Structure formats: structure tokens, C-alpha cells
Amino acid sequence: MINDYMIIEDKVHRVHRVIVYRFRMGDVEDPDLYAAQPLWEWQESEMGKFVMERSVETPIWHRQADVANYGYEYAVEAFLKGSDYSFWVLKWGNEVDKKNAFSI
């Protein structure tokens, strides 16, 4: 369970819940199988490696039906400490924010 504040290595840190990656997929028979490739490619990218190493807990992905486009929307959610969150926002935040909003 993630709280707003956590004790990590004997220090209290604010933990930010962040959508770090999102993408859309068309209507396919097994969307999770087809989503594996973009998720893996993101995980192997510079941003993905940073998030996977720095996230307080393992990042999780969410799938949501995209009824307007007859497909699916995926989002990866991570939990970053204050300094890691600031770095992520400064380096990559706008790339993710430019994409459509995703509700969890």
C-alpha cells in the first residue's frame, strides 16, 4: 500500500503517484498480449529504466476501454519519491502530459 508519505531508509519521503506512460490500442482479440510489446519497449527506454529503478514499488499498468475509438487505453502508474519525481517531471513530464487524459 502506498501512502503520501513513507519511511524509506530511516527518512520520511513524500511519494508521488504518477502516470508515466500511456498508449492506445485498437480493438484486438487479446489486448494484453498485444500491449506487451509497447510496454516492453517503454520499459527498455531511458525513461522506463529510470522509473523501474527509482519507483518505490513496482510500477503497475491499467487497461481501460476506449469506447469512443472502439479499443483500449493503457497507462503505467509509478510511485516516485520527491527528488525522483522532480527529475522525472523536468525531463519527461511534458511528453506524457501531451497525450490524452487517462482516468484510473
C-alpha positions in Angstrom: 0.0 0.0 0.0 1.3 3.4 -1.0 0.7 6.4 1.3 1.5 10.1 0.6 4.4 9.8 3.0 6.6 6.8 3.6 9.7 6.0 5.7 12.4 4.8 3.3 15.9 4.2 4.7 15.1 5.9 8.0 13.9 9.1 6.3 10.4 10.3 5.6 9.7 10.9 1.9 6.7 12.2 0.0 5.7 9.6 -2.6 4.0 10.9 -5.8 1.6 8.7 -7.7 2.3 9.4 -11.4 1.1 8.2 -14.8 4.5 7.8 -16.5 3.4 6.2 -19.8 0.2 5.8 -21.7 -0.9 4.5 -25.1 -3.9 3.3 -27.1 -4.6 0.1 -28.8 -7.3 -0.8 -31.4 -9.9 -3.5 -30.9 -8.0 -6.8 -30.8 -8.9 -10.2 -29.5 -6.3 -10.3 -26.7 -5.4 -6.7 -25.9 -3.0 -7.6 -23.1 -1.0 -9.8 -25.4 -0.7 -7.0 -28.0 0.1 -4.5 -25.2 3.2 -6.4 -24.2 5.4 -5.1 -27.0 4.8 -1.3 -26.3 5.1 -1.9 -22.6 8.4 -3.8 -23.0 9.8 -1.1 -25.4 8.9 1.6 -22.9 10.5 -0.4 -20.0 13.7 -0.7 -22.1 13.8 3.0 -22.9 15.7 5.6 -20.9 12.5 6.8 -19.1 11.4 3.2 -18.5 14.7 2.2 -16.9 14.7 5.3 -14.7 11.2 4.6 -13.5 11.7 0.9 -13.0 14.9 1.6 -10.9 13.5 4.5 -8.9 9.9 3.6 -8.2 9.2 2.9 -4.5 7.2 -0.2 -5.5 7.0 -2.0 -8.9 5.1 0.2 -11.4 1.6 -1.2 -12.4 -0.3 -0.9 -15.6 -4.0 -0.3 -16.1 -6.3 -1.1 -19.0 -9.5 0.9 -19.7 -12.0 0.5 -22.6 -11.8 3.3 -25.1 -15.4 3.4 -26.2 -15.0 6.4 -28.5 -12.4 4.6 -30.6 -13.5 1.0 -30.1 -10.3 0.0 -28.5 -8.3 0.2 -25.2 -6.2 2.7 -23.3 -3.3 1.6 -21.2 -1.4 3.5 -18.6 1.6 2.7 -16.4 1.5 4.1 -12.9 4.6 4.6 -10.8 5.3 5.8 -7.2 8.3 8.2 -7.1 10.0 9.9 -4.2 10.2 13.7 -4.2 13.6 14.2 -5.8 13.0 11.4 -8.4 9.5 12.8 -9.2 11.1 16.3 -9.7 13.7 14.8 -12.1 11.0 12.9 -14.0 8.8 15.9 -14.4 11.6 18.1 -15.6 13.0 15.5 -18.1 9.9 13.7 -19.4 6.7 15.0 -17.8 5.5 17.0 -20.8 5.8 14.0 -23.1 3.3 12.1 -21.1 1.1 15.1 -20.3 0.7 15.9 -24.1 -1.2 12.7 -24.6 -4.9 12.4 -23.7 -6.0 12.3 -20.1 -6.4 8.8 -18.6 -8.6 8.2 -15.6 -7.8 5.4 -13.1 
